[in-house]
Amino acid sequence: MTSPSSLSRRGLGIAVASMSVALAIAGASHAQDAVRTIKIATAAESKPLSWGAIGVEPQGYEPDVLKAINAKLPQYKFVMEGAADIAQETGLATGKYDIATGGYYRAPAREKQFLIPEAPIGASLIKIYSRKDSGIKEMKDLVGKKIVPVTAGGGIYKFATAWQEKNPDYKIEVTASSAGIPYPDRLKEVENGKYDALVLPSNLGEQTVIDQQKLNVQASEPVAINKTFVLIHRSEENQELADGIGKALKELHADGTLAKLSQKWFSEDITAYMK
């Protein structure tokens, strides 16, 4: 016959075991809850910088960098989706998104509205694309040349306007347009002589188009360099996120990860311009 004391010890053992299982389950649940989901808006149509519409896994340089950052910040789960430019900043301002990436420059207005880590995610290198026999190497060489129209109010329009103001002795004709003709077609127009030059950031995959289609077009050295940054919804909760992203980006730059991803997507090392 089993003694009362044996039954008591057995019951105690079962209770302890049950409590251990309950604590383990609670611990696992707490650990799972501790992983915070971060919603990220990436550029939807800026291949190879970033592309992929809603419901499609984003691809490109910035999505790959974001994945590398997330690997260093396991307390977060990054969830990315492509979004139009205007939807990105609007969604970020309202809190729909925690993060937005899309080749964004640092600007005073953005610094007031969003959290921006000090370390850049990339660099936008503005270059001049012209025929190999054009002799065009810098902005001064565009005097008297026919330049492909640029987006009204866009970054290139602002750059060209600012350059003209700083260099009043050199008159270049920059026409604003909202036609939205794809840049691969614009490169062909430069080759066939419709235009003398195209001014664009080099992170849109121009060199890949030139190489694949064997165009008689070349890129100049950068005529302007703008570092690009991650924008983060401004909130007390997101300050720690911003600090973590800044630290991760510095590490990814130092260990060569950003250089590797740059070569993969842009066929050049943009990190040399990110100091």
C-alpha positions as CSV (number, residue, x, y, z in Angstrom):
1,M,0.0,0.0,0.0
2,T,1.3,3.4,-0.9
3,S,1.9,5.5,2.2
4,P,0.3,9.0,2.6
5,S,3.7,10.6,2.6
6,S,4.5,9.0,-0.8
7,L,1.2,10.3,-2.2
8,S,2.0,13.7,-0.9
9,R,5.5,13.7,-2.4
10,R,4.0,12.5,-5.8
11,G,1.4,15.2,-5.7
12,L,4.0,17.8,-5.0
13,G,6.2,16.5,-7.9
14,I,3.3,16.7,-10.3
15,A,2.4,20.2,-9.1
16,V,6.0,21.4,-9.5
17,A,6.2,19.8,-13.0
18,S,3.0,21.4,-14.0
19,M,4.2,24.8,-12.7
20,S,7.4,24.4,-14.7
21,V,5.5,23.7,-17.9
22,A,3.3,26.7,-17.2
23,L,6.2,29.0,-16.6
24,A,8.0,27.7,-19.7
25,I,4.9,28.4,-21.8
26,A,4.5,31.8,-20.3
27,G,8.1,32.6,-20.9
28,A,7.9,31.6,-24.5
29,S,4.8,33.6,-24.9
30,H,6.5,36.6,-23.3
31,A,9.5,36.2,-25.5
32,Q,7.3,36.1,-28.6
33,D,5.4,39.2,-27.4
34,A,8.7,41.0,-26.9
35,V,9.5,40.9,-30.6
36,R,8.0,44.1,-32.0
37,T,6.8,44.2,-35.6
38,I,8.1,47.2,-37.5
39,K,6.2,48.2,-40.6
40,I,8.4,49.6,-43.4
41,A,7.5,51.4,-46.6
42,T,10.0,50.9,-49.4
43,A,10.1,52.5,-52.9
44,A,7.8,50.5,-55.2
45,E,9.3,51.4,-58.6
46,S,12.9,52.4,-58.2
47,K,14.8,49.3,-59.4
48,P,17.5,48.5,-58.4
49,L,17.3,50.7,-55.3
50,S,14.0,49.1,-54.3
51,W,11.0,47.8,-56.0
52,G,7.9,45.6,-55.3
53,A,4.3,46.6,-55.1
54,I,2.0,45.8,-52.1
55,G,1.8,42.0,-51.7
56,V,5.1,41.5,-53.4
57,E,8.3,40.9,-51.5
58,P,10.4,44.1,-52.0
59,Q,13.8,43.6,-53.7
60,G,16.8,45.7,-54.3
61,Y,19.6,47.4,-52.4
62,E,17.6,49.0,-49.6
63,P,15.5,45.9,-48.8
64,D,18.7,43.8,-48.6
65,V,20.2,46.4,-46.2
66,L,17.1,46.4,-44.1
67,K,17.3,42.6,-43.8
68,A,20.9,42.9,-42.7
69,I,19.9,45.5,-40.1
70,N,17.1,43.3,-38.8
71,A,19.6,40.4,-38.4
72,K,21.4,42.7,-35.9
73,L,18.2,43.7,-34.1
74,P,16.4,40.5,-33.3
75,Q,14.0,42.3,-30.9
76,Y,12.2,43.6,-34.0
77,K,10.5,41.9,-37.0
78,F,10.8,44.0,-40.1
79,V,7.8,43.8,-42.4
80,M,8.3,45.6,-45.8
81,E,5.9,46.6,-48.5
82,G,6.3,48.8,-51.6
83,A,4.5,52.2,-51.6
84,A,4.4,55.2,-53.9
85,D,6.6,58.1,-52.8
86,I,3.8,60.3,-51.6
87,A,2.2,57.4,-49.7
88,Q,5.5,56.7,-48.0
89,E,6.0,60.0,-46.3
90,T,2.3,60.5,-45.6
91,G,2.1,57.0,-44.0
92,L,5.2,57.7,-42.0
93,A,3.9,61.0,-40.7
94,T,0.6,59.4,-39.6
95,G,2.2,56.4,-38.0
96,K,0.9,53.9,-40.5
97,Y,4.6,53.0,-41.1
98,D,7.4,53.0,-38.6
99,I,10.1,53.3,-41.3
100,A,10.4,54.6,-44.8
101,T,13.3,54.2,-47.3
102,G,13.5,55.4,-50.8
103,G,16.7,57.2,-51.4
104,Y,15.8,60.0,-49.0
105,Y,18.1,63.0,-48.4
106,R,18.5,64.6,-45.0
107,A,16.7,68.0,-44.9
108,P,15.8,70.4,-42.1
109,A,12.1,69.8,-42.6
110,R,12.5,66.1,-42.5
111,E,14.7,66.3,-39.4
112,K,11.9,68.1,-37.6
113,Q,9.2,65.7,-38.7
114,F,11.0,62.4,-38.4
115,L,13.8,60.6,-36.5
116,I,16.8,60.2,-38.8
117,P,19.9,58.1,-37.8
118,E,23.2,59.8,-38.3
119,A,24.6,56.9,-40.3
120,P,23.5,56.9,-44.0
121,I,22.0,53.8,-45.7
122,G,23.4,54.8,-49.1
123,A,24.4,57.6,-51.4
124,S,22.8,59.1,-54.4
125,L,25.5,59.9,-57.1
126,I,24.2,62.4,-59.7
127,K,25.9,61.7,-63.0
128,I,25.7,63.0,-66.6
129,Y,24.9,60.4,-69.2
130,S,26.0,61.3,-72.7
131,R,27.4,59.8,-75.9
132,K,31.0,58.6,-75.7
133,D,32.1,61.1,-78.3
134,S,30.3,64.1,-76.7
135,G,33.2,65.4,-74.6
136,I,30.7,66.1,-71.8
137,K,32.3,65.5,-68.4
138,E,30.8,68.1,-66.0
139,M,28.0,70.5,-65.6
140,K,29.8,73.3,-67.4
141,D,30.0,71.2,-70.5
142,L,26.2,71.3,-70.8
143,V,26.1,74.9,-71.9
144,G,24.4,75.0,-75.3
145,K,23.4,71.4,-75.0
146,K,20.0,69.8,-75.2
147,I,19.3,68.2,-71.8
148,V,16.6,65.5,-71.3
149,P,13.6,67.2,-69.5
150,V,13.6,66.6,-65.7
151,T,10.7,66.0,-63.3
152,A,9.1,69.3,-62.3
153,G,10.0,70.1,-58.7
154,G,12.1,66.9,-58.4
155,G,15.6,66.4,-57.0
156,I,17.4,66.9,-60.3
157,Y,15.5,70.0,-61.1
158,K,16.3,71.5,-57.7
159,F,20.0,70.5,-58.1
160,A,20.3,72.0,-61.6
161,T,18.5,75.2,-60.5
162,A,20.8,75.5,-57.5
163,W,23.9,74.8,-59.6
164,Q,22.8,77.5,-62.1
165,E,22.4,80.1,-59.3
166,K,25.9,79.3,-58.0
167,N,27.4,79.4,-61.5
168,P,25.7,82.4,-63.3
169,D,28.4,82.6,-65.9
170,Y,27.3,79.3,-67.4
171,K,23.8,79.2,-68.8
172,I,22.3,75.7,-69.1
173,E,18.8,75.0,-70.3
174,V,16.9,72.7,-68.0
175,T,13.3,72.0,-69.0
176,A,10.8,70.7,-66.4
177,S,8.4,68.0,-67.5
178,S,5.9,65.6,-65.9
179,A,5.9,63.2,-68.9
180,G,7.3,60.3,-66.8
181,I,9.1,58.6,-69.7
182,P,11.2,55.7,-68.4
183,Y,14.9,56.4,-68.1
184,P,15.9,53.4,-70.3
185,D,14.0,55.1,-73.2
186,R,15.7,58.4,-72.3
187,L,19.1,56.8,-72.6
188,K,18.2,55.6,-76.1
189,E,17.2,59.2,-76.9
190,V,20.6,60.3,-75.8
191,E,22.3,57.7,-78.0
192,N,20.2,58.5,-81.1
193,G,20.9,62.3,-80.7
194,K,17.5,63.5,-79.7
195,Y,19.2,64.8,-76.6
196,D,22.8,65.5,-75.7
197,A,22.7,64.5,-72.1
198,L,20.6,63.0,-69.3
199,V,21.2,64.0,-65.7
200,L,20.2,61.4,-63.1
201,P,21.2,59.6,-59.9
202,S,23.2,56.5,-60.8
203,N,21.4,54.2,-58.4
204,L,18.5,53.6,-60.9
205,G,20.4,50.9,-62.8
206,E,21.4,53.0,-65.8
207,Q,24.8,51.2,-66.2
208,T,23.0,47.9,-66.4
209,V,20.8,49.2,-69.2
210,I,23.8,50.6,-71.0
211,D,25.7,47.4,-70.8
212,Q,22.8,45.1,-71.7
213,Q,21.7,47.1,-74.7
214,K,25.2,48.0,-75.7
215,L,24.4,51.7,-75.9
216,N,27.1,54.2,-77.0
217,V,26.5,56.1,-73.8
218,Q,28.9,56.8,-70.9
219,A,28.5,58.1,-67.3
220,S,30.5,61.0,-66.0
221,E,32.1,61.1,-62.6
222,P,29.6,62.2,-59.9
223,V,28.7,65.9,-60.3
224,A,26.9,65.9,-57.0
225,I,26.8,63.5,-54.1
226,N,23.9,63.2,-51.6
227,K,24.0,60.6,-48.8
228,T,20.6,58.9,-48.3
229,F,19.0,58.0,-45.0
230,V,16.3,55.9,-43.2
231,L,13.3,58.0,-42.1
232,I,11.6,56.8,-38.9
233,H,8.2,57.9,-37.4
234,R,8.9,60.3,-34.6
235,S,7.8,58.8,-31.3
236,E,9.3,58.1,-27.9
237,E,9.0,54.4,-28.5
238,N,10.9,54.7,-31.8
239,Q,14.0,56.5,-30.4
240,E,15.5,53.2,-29.3
241,L,14.7,51.8,-32.8
242,A,16.5,54.8,-34.4
243,D,19.5,54.3,-32.2
244,G,19.7,50.6,-33.0
245,I,19.5,51.2,-36.8
246,G,22.2,53.9,-36.6
247,K,24.5,51.5,-34.8
248,A,23.7,48.6,-37.2
249,L,24.4,50.8,-40.3
250,K,27.8,51.8,-38.9
251,E,28.7,48.2,-38.4
252,L,27.5,47.1,-41.8
253,H,29.6,49.9,-43.4
254,A,32.7,48.9,-41.4
255,D,32.5,45.2,-42.1
256,G,32.0,45.7,-45.9
257,T,28.4,44.5,-46.1
258,L,27.1,47.7,-47.6
259,A,30.0,47.7,-50.2
260,K,29.1,44.1,-51.1
261,L,25.4,45.0,-51.6
262,S,26.3,48.1,-53.5
263,Q,28.3,46.1,-56.0
264,K,25.5,43.5,-56.2
265,W,22.8,46.0,-57.1
266,F,24.6,49.1,-58.6
267,S,27.8,47.5,-60.0
268,E,29.8,50.1,-58.2
269,D,30.8,50.8,-54.6
270,I,28.8,53.8,-53.3
271,T,30.2,53.4,-49.8
272,A,33.3,55.4,-50.9
273,Y,31.0,58.4,-51.0
274,M,29.3,57.7,-47.6
275,K,32.0,59.0,-45.3
